[in-house]
């Protein structure tokens, strides 16, 4: 290549509509720490703020439109060092049958670890409105276990 040669860059930028970001709306819910039963909501943030798809009350999240949703649930289980099982369920309380949408089973086989960190993601197609809450169930009379830093993020996906 000679130093006095000139080059011309020639390409076409396509025109048209911009694509979607893939997420129509989202809610991020932070829960109070809990030992059993239904978790209460400490803080919730909805994006965009003017959406009618999500709303939150003291312990429930209302998903008001059918569609495809991605659920992300994560937190820490503060274990008690004995053999125990913990079941964390995201249930639909909108219907009388209380269907489980997501369940996280955690086991401790007599191994001492201060915290067990967990995360679960699931995409679900909802055909109707849902009113969801998170419940904690322990087995064997476990008394000294706590779920900390529990966060639920729900995103409505554009398909």
Buried (B, 14 or more C-beta within 10 A) or exposed (E): EEEEEEEEEEEEEEEEEEEEEEEBBBBBBBBEBBEBEBBBBEEBEBBEEEBEBBBBEEBBBBBEBEBBBBBBBBBBBBBBEBEBBBBBBBBBBBEEEEBEBBBBEBEBEEEEEEEBEBEBEBEBEBEEBBBBBBBBEBEEEBEEBBBBBBBBBBBBBEE
